[in-house]
Amino acid sequence: MKVVFTVVSLLLCSALSAEQVGPWDLTALKANVPAVTWLQRDQPIQALTYAGEVYQGRPTEVFAFYASPVTLGTAKPGTKFPGIVLIHGGGGTAFADWVHLWAKRGYAAIAMDLSGSRPVDPEFDASGNAKGNAHKAGTRTRLPNGGPNQGHPEKFDSIGGDTSDDWPFHAAASVIRAHTLLRSFPEVDADRTAVTGISWGGYTTCLVASLDDRFKAAVPVYGCGFLHEGESVQKPSIDKLGERSAAWVKAYDPGSLLPRCRVPIFFVNGTNDIHYVLDSYMKSFAVVPGEKQLRIEVKMPHGHPAGWAPKEIGLFIDSKCLGTPPLPVPGLPAIRGESVVVTCEAATTLKSAQLHFTTDTGLRSQRKWTSVPATIAGKVITAPKPPAAANTWYVSVVDERDAMVSTPVQFAP
């Protein structure tokens, strides 16, 4: 009887330890290092494929670029580095120049293609920097065993029935697999890894940060949840699903998963982004229960190089993976009389601050914004009260490194 009880207890504990969230078997994704095939290992940026999820009844492979200070020749073999996973946006691929940028920062970096394709091999300029030739969509080739493409049929229309043909399922799983693979490399410090993504990659970053708690930092750029609401350009595609729209929102909208997020997360976006609108962005920010910060830039351009350019992305990730000084942390703005007052905690010296507001109505992507200077006295930022006609406003602060962060955006009732 005792033996039977022990066997039953072990089986029960095993079942309880398995972690399944929606269609993702997180236990397997975290534990099983995917099989890898190295395609190029004698260059500063290496190329590989690794095993993906089953698609249309067959196994798949995912292409990726990889680089580290060792592959660049700036560090000796045997040195350990923090790791970072880089997620491209819609129409994108694995970008060699993005991987190169992070390897030069001192990270072991992996960037995968989430459309079942392989970009061209990187070329290098006279300074040894990788060129951005992979940005041209026509230069990519379909993998023989690639997963789903990244079009709207795969992202939305496939919802219902078998999840193995859903792009969001494959995208998040492929990223988590890449993370598990990265953590297995001997030069990577598995306890110091981060993830960042741009546009649809920011969307996927939100999913992954909510599913994979092994990351120490996450930075979604533009991408967010609540895509079924407001002015999101994705809303019509979700609406067209009809009775299936609720299933898509539950399974794949980041707004449904971000309440699980415990990874420190830094949201980066612009005031006028047409793809990920400020209302949906702030709803996504609000539902995160853990550590979170914001960088909202007036009229930030939308794109891959523009999305990885902000220095604050690296500073935030460095603070979590390298222990460097963190970004300033402004509190909630409060209106006191004719002023807006914000208290800001900072390990660095605060340099300047501004109040940003709009009185325009209509599409958010077309509204004009006004910025006015604020004053700083120690930890306290004071700005003029927004005009009565202002419907949306926030305060930004810049420190001595020229790093900018924002308060939560305020909306008029």
Helices and strands as residue ranges (DSSP letters): H 2-17, E 20-21, E 24-25, H 26-31, E 36-40, E 46-51, E 61-67, H 69-72, E 81-87, H 96-104, E 108-112, E 117-118, G 133-135, G 137-139, E 141-142, H 152-152, I 153-157, G 163-165, H 167-184, E 188-198, H 200-211, E 217-221, H 235-239, G 242-244, H 245-252, H 254-257, G 258-260, E 265-270, H 278-287, E 292-297, H 304-308, H 311-321, E 329-330, E 334-336, E 339-345, E 350-358, G 364-366, E 370-377, E 380-384, E 392-399, E 404-406, E 410-411
